[in-house]
Amino acid sequence: MQTVTVGELLMTIPVGNRLGEGVLWDDLHQSIWWTDILSSVIYRFHLASRSLETFPMPHRVGSFGLTAKPTTLIVAFDIGIAIYDIEDQSLTWLAQPESHFAGNRFNDGRIDRQGRFWAGTMVEQRDTLQQTAALYCLDEKGHCHQHLTNLEISNGLCWSVDGRTLYHADSPKHQIYQYDFDIEQGLLSRKRLFASTSHHIFPDGSDVDAAGYLWNAQWGGGQVVRYRPDGEVDLILKLPVTHPTSIAFGGEKRDLLIVTSAKHSLDASQLDQEPQAGDVFIYPLQGIYGVNSPRFCGQL
């Protein structure tokens, strides 16, 4: 395989998000989508025209996915999963599986290669000792299934190129796991450790490139790490911010690496040293490409 390199920073989108997350590439409209969770806003940036749109949301957005309708999204709001139309601002709830946990909210999510929407929760404020987070799947029929339990912060969700391996992180444990994934039934099995991070670095959003290598944004580490299929580190991209949060591959050839970030939890002196905290960063890739992302397959 050709040597993979990451070029010098190509572009910055200066949005200063409090907690930028959930970045997606929209092939149809050649646009970048992401959310600022704490500001309850979804962003869309058209790459060619460099025009930025903002869509205020009725609740905080942990993650979301694109659908067959350009204005309609499937959204993991903090309190549940819904279909939301950004044009007419209509909202249809599909599932609120953790309404009994006031201190939990939905976090990272992604659409699998068969078009099902997966999203996990996190313990934002612990109200009981028994309170934990979980990972859920919303299938093509609109049924919500719980798959993983006893989590703290569900994160780093993505699939191998063939869709038969799921990657998932429970961030406070500093570990990324692999699962065998039944593409027909959407079931997980054979959990095993894929990679670990040091005690001050937390694995955040991930995606897999066309060669099957995993890229992971690492909160607290100021870096995006590319892992080989065996879990060994292949390359490390250092960023001008402490808290990168999620990554996506974009551009016409999927040869751009797009990274969101956050300024949440940084104190005043840190913010002075990191004026770009919360911005979105775009880097050119050489020798590798991303994989097209599916849209939600359920009925709208």
Secondary structure, DSSP 8 states (H G I E B T S, - for coil): ----EE-S--EEE----SBEEEEEEETTTTEEEEEEGGGTEEEEEETTTTEEEEEE-SS-EEEEEE-SSTTEEEEEETTEEEEEETTT--EEEEE-TTTT-TTEEEEEEEE-TTS-EEEEEEESS--STT--EEEEEE-TTS-EEEEEEEESBEEEEEE-TTS-EEEEEEGGGTEEEEEEEETTTTEEEEEEEEEE--TT-EEEEEEE-TTS-EEEEEETTTEEEEE-TTS-EEEEEE-SSS-EEEEEEESTTS-EEEEEEB-TT--HHHHHH-TTTT-EEEEEEES----------S--
